[in-house]
Amino acid sequence: MLLVHDRSDREVPFEDGGRAGQAATAFWATDGLGHRRILRSDAVIARVVEFLRPLVEPSSMEARVA
């Protein structure tokens, strides 16, 4: 599980996200994106894509089916 949380999130305090992040396999803190803009950040989207890529690449899927 990847958790991306912004330090300036006013809806979910960063400290709460940090606790949830302890259960995550990857935790990435951002600055200045808040609770909603984080979803439109090119950097965040790129990081999420890279995190998910091994799970959805055809070679990975073929290996799991075989």
N, CA, C and O atoms as a GROMACS GRO file, in nm:
protein
  264
    1MET      N    1   0.085  -0.117   0.000
    1MET     CA    2   0.000   0.000   0.000
    1MET      C    3   0.090   0.124   0.000
    1MET      O    4   0.185   0.134   0.078
    2LEU      N    5   0.057   0.216  -0.088
    2LEU     CA    6   0.125   0.344  -0.094
    2LEU      C    7   0.034   0.449  -0.031
    2LEU      O    8  -0.083   0.459  -0.065
    3LEU      N    9   0.089   0.526   0.060
    3LEU     CA   10   0.015   0.635   0.121
    3LEU      C   11   0.088   0.765   0.089
    3LEU      O   12   0.206   0.780   0.120
    4VAL      N   13   0.016   0.858   0.027
    4VAL     CA   14   0.069   0.990  -0.004
    4VAL      C   15  -0.010   1.090   0.078
    4VAL      O   16  -0.133   1.096   0.067
    5HIS      N   17   0.058   1.168   0.160
    5HIS     CA   18  -0.012   1.261   0.249
    5HIS      C   19   0.063   1.394   0.253
    5HIS      O   20   0.186   1.396   0.261
    6ASP      N   21  -0.011   1.501   0.246
    6ASP     CA   22   0.050   1.633   0.248
    6ASP      C   23   0.059   1.688   0.390
    6ASP      O   24  -0.033   1.673   0.470
    7ARG      N   25   0.170   1.749   0.419
    7ARG     CA   26   0.192   1.806   0.553
    7ARG      C   27   0.095   1.919   0.586
    7ARG      O   28   0.070   1.947   0.703
    8SER      N   29   0.040   1.984   0.483
    8SER     CA   30  -0.055   2.094   0.507
    8SER      C   31  -0.200   2.053   0.485
    8SER      O   32  -0.286   2.139   0.462
    9ASP      N   33  -0.229   1.924   0.491
    9ASP     CA   34  -0.366   1.874   0.478
    9ASP      C   35  -0.448   1.925   0.597
    9ASP      O   36  -0.416   1.894   0.712
   10ARG      N   37  -0.553   2.003   0.569
   10ARG     CA   38  -0.636   2.057   0.677
   10ARG      C   39  -0.754   1.967   0.711
   10ARG      O   40  -0.822   1.990   0.810
   11GLU      N   41  -0.779   1.865   0.629
   11GLU     CA   42  -0.891   1.775   0.656
   11GLU      C   43  -0.850   1.653   0.737
   11GLU      O   44  -0.923   1.608   0.826
   12VAL      N   45  -0.732   1.600   0.708
   12VAL     CA   46  -0.678   1.488   0.783
   12VAL      C   47  -0.541   1.532   0.834
   12VAL      O   48  -0.448   1.546   0.754
   13PRO      N   49  -0.527   1.553   0.964
   13PRO     CA   50  -0.399   1.600   1.016
   13PRO      C   51  -0.284   1.508   0.974
   13PRO      O   52  -0.298   1.386   0.970
   14PHE      N   53  -0.171   1.569   0.944
   14PHE     CA   54  -0.056   1.493   0.898
   14PHE      C   55  -0.017   1.384   0.998
   14PHE      O   56   0.025   1.276   0.958
   15GLU      N   57  -0.030   1.412   1.125
   15GLU     CA   58   0.005   1.313   1.227
   15GLU      C   59  -0.081   1.188   1.213
   15GLU      O   60  -0.032   1.077   1.236
   16ASP      N   61  -0.208   1.203   1.177
   16ASP     CA   62  -0.295   1.087   1.157
   16ASP      C   63  -0.250   1.007   1.036
   16ASP      O   64  -0.250   0.884   1.039
   17GLY      N   65  -0.211   1.075   0.930
   17GLY     CA   66  -0.160   1.007   0.812
   17GLY      C   67  -0.031   0.934   0.841
   17GLY      O   68  -0.006   0.826   0.788
   18GLY      N   69   0.051   0.992   0.925
   18GLY     CA   70   0.176   0.928   0.963
   18GLY      C   71   0.153   0.796   1.034
   18GLY      O   72   0.226   0.700   1.014
   19ARG      N   73   0.051   0.792   1.118
   19ARG     CA   74   0.017   0.666   1.186
   19ARG      C   75  -0.030   0.562   1.086
   19ARG      O   76   0.009   0.446   1.094
   20ALA      N   77  -0.113   0.603   0.991
   20ALA     CA   78  -0.159   0.510   0.887
   20ALA      C   79  -0.042   0.468   0.800
   20ALA      O   80  -0.037   0.354   0.752
   21GLY      N   81   0.052   0.560   0.779
   21GLY     CA   82   0.168   0.530   0.698
   21GLY      C   83   0.256   0.420   0.754
   21GLY      O   84   0.331   0.357   0.680
   22GLN      N   85   0.248   0.397   0.883
   22GLN     CA   86   0.327   0.289   0.943
   22GLN      C   87   0.283   0.154   0.890
   22GLN      O   88   0.363   0.060   0.887
   23ALA      N   89   0.157   0.141   0.848
   23ALA     CA   90   0.107   0.015   0.792
   23ALA      C   91   0.132   0.006   0.642
   23ALA      O   92   0.118  -0.101   0.583
   24ALA      N   93   0.168   0.117   0.580
   24ALA     CA   94   0.189   0.120   0.435
   24ALA      C   95   0.325   0.060   0.399
   24ALA      O   96   0.419   0.065   0.479
   25THR      N   97   0.333   0.006   0.279
   25THR     CA   98   0.462  -0.042   0.231
   25THR      C   99   0.547   0.074   0.182
   25THR      O  100   0.670   0.064   0.175
   26ALA      N  101   0.480   0.185   0.146
   26ALA     CA  102   0.550   0.306   0.103
   26ALA      C  103   0.471   0.427   0.151
   26ALA      O  104   0.349   0.432   0.138
   27PHE      N  105   0.541   0.524   0.205
   27PHE     CA  106   0.478   0.647   0.254
   27PHE      C  107   0.553   0.764   0.194
   27PHE      O  108   0.675   0.773   0.205
   28TRP      N  109   0.480   0.855   0.130
   28TRP     CA  110   0.542   0.972   0.069
   28TRP      C  111   0.474   1.096   0.120
   28TRP      O  112   0.354   1.114   0.101
   29ALA      N  113   0.549   1.183   0.185
   29ALA     CA  114   0.497   1.310   0.235
   29ALA      C  115   0.521   1.418   0.131
   29ALA      O  116   0.629   1.426   0.072
   30THR      N  117   0.420   1.501   0.108
   30THR     CA  118   0.433   1.613   0.016
   30THR      C  119   0.415   1.742   0.094
   30THR      O  120   0.374   1.741   0.210
   31ASP      N  121   0.448   1.853   0.029
   31ASP     CA  122   0.435   1.985   0.092
   31ASP      C  123   0.356   2.079   0.002
   31ASP      O  124   0.384   2.089  -0.118
   32GLY      N  125   0.258   2.147   0.059
   32GLY     CA  126   0.187   2.253  -0.010
   32GLY      C  127   0.074   2.209  -0.103
   32GLY      O  128   0.022   2.291  -0.179
   33LEU      N  129   0.036   2.083  -0.100
   33LEU     CA  130  -0.069   2.036  -0.189
   33LEU      C  131  -0.205   2.021  -0.120
   33LEU      O  132  -0.308   2.014  -0.187
   34GLY      N  133  -0.206   2.016   0.010
   34GLY     CA  134  -0.332   2.003   0.081
   34GLY      C  135  -0.399   1.867   0.060
   34GLY      O  136  -0.334   1.769   0.024
   35HIS      N  137  -0.530   1.865   0.082
   35HIS     CA  138  -0.605   1.740   0.077
   35HIS      C  139  -0.653   1.704  -0.064
   35HIS      O  140  -0.660   1.585  -0.097
   36ARG      N  141  -0.684   1.802  -0.146
   36ARG     CA  142  -0.741   1.774  -0.278
   36ARG      C  143  -0.645   1.798  -0.394
   36ARG      O  144  -0.645   1.722  -0.491
   37ARG      N  145  -0.563   1.902  -0.385
   37ARG     CA  146  -0.470   1.930  -0.495
   37ARG      C  147  -0.368   1.818  -0.513
   37ARG      O  148  -0.309   1.804  -0.620
   38ILE      N  149  -0.348   1.739  -0.410
   38ILE     CA  150  -0.254   1.627  -0.417
   38ILE      C  151  -0.292   1.531  -0.530
   38ILE      O  152  -0.206   1.465  -0.588
   39LEU      N  153  -0.423   1.524  -0.560
   39LEU     CA  154  -0.472   1.433  -0.664
   39LEU      C  155  -0.442   1.484  -0.805
   39LEU      O  156  -0.450   1.407  -0.901
   40ARG      N  157  -0.409   1.612  -0.818
   40ARG     CA  158  -0.381   1.670  -0.949
   40ARG      C  159  -0.232   1.698  -0.971
   40ARG      O  160  -0.194   1.751  -1.075
   41SER      N  161  -0.152   1.664  -0.876
   41SER     CA  162  -0.009   1.691  -0.886
   41SER      C  163   0.058   1.593  -0.983
   41SER      O  164   0.048   1.471  -0.967
   42ASP      N  165   0.128   1.648  -1.082
   42ASP     CA  166   0.200   1.562  -1.177
   42ASP      C  167   0.302   1.474  -1.107
   42ASP      O  168   0.320   1.358  -1.142
   43ALA      N  169   0.369   1.529  -1.008
   43ALA     CA  170   0.470   1.452  -0.935
   43ALA      C  171   0.407   1.336  -0.858
   43ALA      O  172   0.462   1.226  -0.855
   44VAL      N  173   0.293   1.361  -0.797
   44VAL     CA  174   0.224   1.256  -0.722
   44VAL      C  175   0.173   1.148  -0.818
   44VAL      O  176   0.189   1.029  -0.792
   45ILE      N  177   0.113   1.190  -0.928
   45ILE     CA  178   0.062   1.094  -1.026
   45ILE      C  179   0.176   1.007  -1.079
   45ILE      O  180   0.161   0.886  -1.091
   46ALA      N  181   0.289   1.069  -1.110
   46ALA     CA  182   0.404   0.993  -1.160
   46ALA      C  183   0.452   0.892  -1.056
   46ALA      O  184   0.487   0.779  -1.089
   47ARG      N  185   0.456   0.933  -0.931
   47ARG     CA  186   0.501   0.844  -0.824
   47ARG      C  187   0.406   0.726  -0.806
   47ARG      O  188   0.450   0.612  -0.787
   48VAL      N  189   0.277   0.752  -0.813
   48VAL     CA  190   0.177   0.645  -0.800
   48VAL      C  191   0.189   0.548  -0.918
   48VAL      O  192   0.184   0.427  -0.899
   49VAL      N  193   0.204   0.602  -1.039
   49VAL     CA  194   0.219   0.516  -1.157
   49VAL      C  195   0.342   0.426  -1.141
   49VAL      O  196   0.335   0.306  -1.170
   50GLU      N  197   0.452   0.483  -1.097
   50GLU     CA  198   0.573   0.402  -1.079
   50GLU      C  199   0.554   0.296  -0.971
   50GLU      O  200   0.606   0.185  -0.982
   51PHE      N  201   0.480   0.328  -0.867
   51PHE     CA  202   0.453   0.232  -0.761
   51PHE      C  203   0.368   0.116  -0.814
   51PHE      O  204   0.392   0.000  -0.779
   52LEU      N  205   0.269   0.148  -0.898
   52LEU     CA  206   0.177   0.046  -0.949
   52LEU      C  207   0.229  -0.030  -1.070
   52LEU      O  208   0.184  -0.141  -1.098
   53ARG      N  209   0.324   0.029  -1.143
   53ARG     CA  210   0.371  -0.031  -1.267
   53ARG      C  211   0.406  -0.180  -1.254
   53ARG      O  212   0.362  -0.258  -1.338
   54PRO      N  213   0.482  -0.221  -1.156
   54PRO     CA  214   0.516  -0.364  -1.147
   54PRO      C  215   0.394  -0.454  -1.127
   54PRO      O  216   0.399  -0.573  -1.158
   55LEU      N  217   0.287  -0.398  -1.077
   55LEU     CA  218   0.167  -0.479  -1.052
   55LEU      C  219   0.081  -0.496  -1.176
   55LEU      O  220  -0.002  -0.587  -1.181
   56VAL      N  221   0.099  -0.410  -1.276
   56VAL     CA  222   0.010  -0.414  -1.392
   56VAL      C  223   0.082  -0.437  -1.525
   56VAL      O  224   0.017  -0.450  -1.628
   57GLU      N  225   0.214  -0.443  -1.525
   57GLU     CA  226   0.287  -0.469  -1.649
   57GLU      C  227   0.255  -0.610  -1.697
   57GLU      O  228   0.242  -0.701  -1.615
   58PRO      N  229   0.242  -0.630  -1.827
   58PRO     CA  230   0.209  -0.763  -1.881
   58PRO      C  231   0.305  -0.871  -1.833
   58PRO      O  232   0.260  -0.983  -1.804
   59SER      N  233   0.433  -0.843  -1.825
   59SER     CA  234   0.526  -0.946  -1.781
   59SER      C  235   0.498  -0.990  -1.638
   59SER      O  236   0.513  -1.108  -1.605
   60SER      N  237   0.457  -0.896  -1.552
   60SER     CA  238   0.423  -0.929  -1.414
   60SER      C  239   0.296  -1.011  -1.408
   60SER      O  240   0.286  -1.106  -1.331
   61MET      N  241   0.198  -0.975  -1.491
   61MET     CA  242   0.071  -1.046  -1.493
   61MET      C  243   0.092  -1.188  -1.545
   61MET      O  244   0.035  -1.282  -1.490
   62GLU      N  245   0.174  -1.206  -1.649
   62GLU     CA  246   0.200  -1.338  -1.704
   62GLU      C  247   0.268  -1.424  -1.601
   62GLU      O  248   0.238  -1.543  -1.591
   63ALA      N  249   0.359  -1.369  -1.526
   63ALA     CA  250   0.432  -1.446  -1.426
   63ALA      C  251   0.338  -1.495  -1.317
   63ALA      O  252   0.354  -1.605  -1.265
   64ARG      N  253   0.238  -1.412  -1.281
   64ARG     CA  254   0.144  -1.454  -1.177
   64ARG      C  255   0.048  -1.559  -1.227
   64ARG      O  256   0.003  -1.643  -1.148
   65VAL      N  257   0.015  -1.559  -1.355
   65VAL     CA  258  -0.079  -1.656  -1.411
   65VAL      C  259  -0.011  -1.790  -1.431
   65VAL      O  260  -0.074  -1.895  -1.414
   66ALA      N  261   0.116  -1.789  -1.466
   66ALA     CA  262   0.189  -1.913  -1.496
   66ALA      C  263   0.212  -1.998  -1.374
   66ALA      O  264   0.272  -2.105  -1.383
   0.00000   0.00000   0.00000
